[in-house]
Every structure is written in structure tokens, then in C-alpha cells.
Amino acid sequence: MKKLIIVAVFAIFSASSAMSAGLTDITPSVGISYNNAGFSAEGNERVGSDTGTTQSTTDEHGAFAEKYGSIFVEAGFGDVLSLGLEYVPSGISTPTNTSRERDSGTDGSSVSADFEDLTTVYAKINVPLGGTYLKFGFSQVDVIINEVMESGNTYKDVNTEGYTAGIGYAHEIANGFSIRGEVMASQFDDVQTDNGVASTGNRNVVQVESMWGAKGTVSLVKSF
């Protein structure tokens, strides 16, 4: 994740320095955004027995909605292209899923996930329709597994990456300020984690795939 941030910042400011010799219309911008998003995925759990064989398999589809803030920096090159870096400082949390494993029917194990350090490198391309623009990006995020397991085992944290694309509209206000509204869709690579037990024992493996998201965003931008 840190590598992505370093590369993105280096690319933006290196491009600014390289082009400054021939261009005078390079515009840096900073912004803050409010995001209302929805996410969905399909999960598969394979529960192993003490002999190393698969004891049971469970497939589920889940979806949840979340509101969160983000910040970004941008470098605009002329009237068409901007390169930017967006970061979500607060993280995104899924609902908690609880199973009932005890004979008494009380809560057994529970698990949830936090998506932390969601970072996106993107290109914003203005089109000749007023303030309309297209936006394409590449994202990385750390997936922190929060579990309370009946067995006492823990699942390994993972990370994933994917692509995002959408369309937006920017309205200029005054003194370098503008307001943007956009809708974006995103896709992330499949991830897999396990409970840390050897494959010859009671090893449980969870795989999450078909991870998609969509969000609507309102941003306040200051250009210099």
C-alpha cells in the first residue's frame, strides 16, 4: 500500500516538473469528498476435518452500504487531463456475521472485516460537455479480519486491488473553488484467507470473490 502511494505521488509531481518547462497551465488541486457507497461479494467457506478432508462447504452472497469521507490531491495538465491520488482515512467496515455453533444455541463465532488504507490513483478526463468528465483509476486496500472464533483460531489479514471507472460533473464557484458530483463503479480481485491451521488438520478456508462496489460522491475542490 505504501509503495502505491509513493509511486503515485512521484508520478504526479514528476510529471508536473517535467511539463513545467513547456506548459504554464499546470493546476494543482486538493479536495475533500463525501461518499455514499454500496458493496457486494460472494463468499465461500470450506471447513476441514481433523483428518484433513473437507467437512462442509458454505456459499453466501452479501451486500452492505456505507458512508465515508475521503481526501485527494490532483495535478491538472491543460484543460483535459488531471492525475490524482485519493485516500480514505477512516476505513470502511462490514456488518458482523455471527454463527450459532454451541448446542445451547448461544452465539458461537463472529466475524467482520475492515477495509483500511483504501488508496486510488486515477486519471480525470474532461469531455466537451460543459463540466462533464470521465474518471478511471486503480485501487488498493488492506482487508483486516475481525474474528471471535469458538475455536480460538484467527484468520489472516489480506489485501486486494482492482479498477474503478465512472462519470462526473464539475461546477465552478469562485476563487478557485468548485463542486463535483460523480458516480463510480469498482471491482476488486478475489481474496482467500485461512484460520492458520495446517492443511492436514481442522483448517478452514474462506474465499471472497465477485467483489463489486458503486458509489455516489460529492466533493469540494480548491484549485491553485
C-alpha positions in Angstrom: 0.0 0.0 0.0 2.8 2.4 0.9 4.5 1.6 -2.4 1.4 2.6 -4.3 1.2 5.9 -2.5 4.9 6.7 -3.1 4.7 5.8 -6.8 1.5 7.8 -7.3 2.9 11.0 -5.6 6.2 10.6 -7.5 4.4 10.2 -10.8 2.1 13.3 -10.3 4.9 15.6 -9.2 7.5 14.3 -11.6 5.0 14.9 -14.4 4.4 18.4 -13.1 8.1 19.2 -13.0 8.8 17.7 -16.5 6.0 19.6 -18.1 6.5 22.8 -16.4 9.3 23.8 -18.8 6.8 23.9 -21.7 3.5 24.4 -20.1 2.2 27.2 -17.8 -1.3 25.8 -17.2 -0.5 23.0 -14.7 -3.0 23.3 -11.9 -2.6 21.7 -8.5 -5.8 20.9 -6.6 -6.9 19.5 -3.2 -10.3 18.2 -2.2 -12.5 16.6 0.3 -15.3 14.2 -0.5 -18.4 12.6 1.0 -19.1 9.1 -0.4 -22.3 7.1 -0.2 -21.4 3.6 -1.3 -22.7 0.0 -1.7 -20.6 -3.2 -1.9 -21.4 -6.8 -2.7 -19.5 -10.0 -2.8 -19.8 -13.8 -2.8 -18.2 -15.8 -0.1 -17.2 -19.5 0.2 -16.1 -21.3 3.4 -14.5 -24.7 3.3 -14.5 -26.3 6.8 -11.8 -29.0 7.2 -12.0 -32.1 9.5 -9.3 -33.4 11.8 -8.3 -35.8 9.0 -7.6 -33.0 6.5 -10.6 -33.6 4.4 -13.3 -31.0 3.6 -16.1 -31.5 6.1 -18.6 -28.9 4.7 -18.8 -26.0 2.3 -20.9 -22.9 2.6 -21.6 -20.4 -0.1 -23.2 -17.0 0.6 -23.8 -13.7 -1.1 -23.6 -10.5 1.0 -24.1 -6.8 0.4 -23.9 -3.7 2.6 -23.9 0.1 2.4 -21.5 2.6 4.0 -20.9 6.3 4.1 -17.4 7.6 4.4 -15.1 10.6 3.7 -12.0 10.8 1.5 -9.4 13.3 0.6 -7.5 13.8 -2.6 -4.7 15.7 -4.4 -4.6 16.4 -8.1 -2.4 17.9 -10.8 -4.2 19.2 -13.9 -2.4 19.4 -17.2 -4.1 21.8 -19.5 -7.9 21.7 -19.9 -8.3 18.0 -20.5 -6.2 15.7 -18.2 -5.8 15.6 -14.4 -3.9 12.9 -12.4 -4.9 12.4 -8.8 -4.4 10.4 -5.7 -7.4 9.7 -3.3 -7.2 8.3 0.2 -9.9 7.1 2.7 -8.6 7.8 6.2 -11.4 6.4 8.2 -11.8 2.9 6.8 -14.9 1.0 5.7 -16.5 -1.6 8.0 -18.7 -4.5 7.0 -21.6 -5.8 9.2 -20.7 -8.6 11.7 -21.8 -12.1 10.8 -22.5 -14.4 13.8 -22.9 -18.2 13.7 -24.5 -20.4 16.4 -22.2 -23.3 16.9 -22.9 -24.3 20.5 -25.5 -26.9 21.5 -27.2 -24.3 23.8 -27.9 -22.1 20.8 -25.9 -19.1 22.1 -23.7 -17.1 19.8 -20.6 -19.1 18.8 -18.3 -17.3 16.4 -18.5 -13.9 14.8 -16.5 -12.2 12.1 -16.4 -8.8 10.3 -13.9 -7.0 8.1 -12.5 -3.5 7.9 -11.2 -2.1 4.6 -8.3 0.2 5.6 -6.0 2.5 3.7 -8.1 2.4 0.6 -6.0 4.3 -1.9 -6.8 5.1 -5.6 -4.6 6.5 -8.3 -6.8 8.0 -11.1 -7.0 9.9 -14.3 -9.7 12.5 -14.8 -10.5 13.4 -18.4 -12.7 16.4 -19.2 -15.1 16.0 -22.2 -16.6 18.8 -24.2 -20.0 18.7 -22.5 -19.8 21.6 -20.0 -18.2 20.4 -16.8 -18.6 16.7 -17.6 -15.6 14.4 -17.0 -14.7 10.7 -17.1 -12.7 9.1 -14.4 -10.6 5.9 -14.4 -8.5 4.6 -11.5 -6.6 1.7 -9.9 -7.2 1.0 -6.2 -5.5 -1.0 -3.4 -7.0 -1.8 0.1 -6.0 -3.8 3.2 -8.7 -6.2 4.4 -8.5 -6.6 8.2 -10.3 -9.6 9.5 -12.0 -9.2 12.9 -13.0 -12.5 14.4 -14.1 -14.0 17.7 -13.8 -17.8 17.0 -15.2 -20.6 19.1 -12.0 -22.5 18.4 -9.8 -19.6 19.3 -8.2 -19.5 15.9 -7.7 -16.3 13.9 -7.9 -15.6 10.2 -5.0 -13.9 8.4 -5.5 -10.3 7.1 -5.2 -9.9 3.3 -5.1 -7.1 0.7 -6.6 -6.7 -2.7 -6.6 -4.4 -5.7 -8.9 -3.5 -8.6 -10.2 -0.9 -11.0 -12.7 1.8 -10.8 -14.5 3.9 -13.5 -17.2 6.5 -13.7 -18.6 9.8 -14.8 -18.9 13.2 -13.1 -19.8 16.8 -13.4 -17.8 19.8 -12.0 -19.3 23.2 -11.3 -17.0 26.2 -10.8 -17.9 28.6 -8.0 -15.3 31.3 -7.4 -11.8 31.9 -6.2 -10.6 28.5 -7.4 -13.4 26.6 -5.6 -15.6 24.1 -7.4 -18.1 21.4 -6.5 -18.1 18.0 -8.1 -20.7 15.2 -8.3 -19.8 11.8 -9.6 -20.9 8.1 -9.8 -18.3 5.4 -9.8 -18.2 1.6 -10.1 -15.4 -0.5 -8.8 -14.2 -4.1 -8.9 -11.7 -5.9 -6.7 -9.7 -9.1 -7.1 -10.7 -12.3 -5.3 -9.1 -12.9 -1.9 -8.5 -16.0 0.2 -7.6 -16.5 3.9 -7.5 -19.4 6.4 -7.6 -19.9 10.1 -3.9 -20.7 10.4 -4.3 -24.4 11.0 -2.2 -26.9 9.0 -3.9 -28.3 5.9 -3.8 -31.8 7.5 -5.9 -30.6 10.4 -9.1 -28.6 11.1 -8.2 -26.0 8.5 -11.0 -23.6 7.5 -10.5 -21.6 4.2 -12.6 -18.6 3.3 -12.6 -17.2 -0.3 -14.3 -14.0 -1.3 -14.9 -13.3 -5.0 -17.0 -11.2 -7.3 -16.4 -8.1 -5.2 -18.1 -5.0 -6.7 -18.9 -1.6 -5.5 -20.8 1.5 -6.6 -20.7 5.0 -5.0 -22.1 8.5 -5.4 -19.7 11.3 -4.4 -19.9 15.0 -3.7 -16.6 16.9 -3.5 -15.4 20.3 -2.6 -12.3 21.2 -4.6 -9.8 24.0 -4.3 -7.5 24.7 -7.3 -4.4 26.9 -7.1 
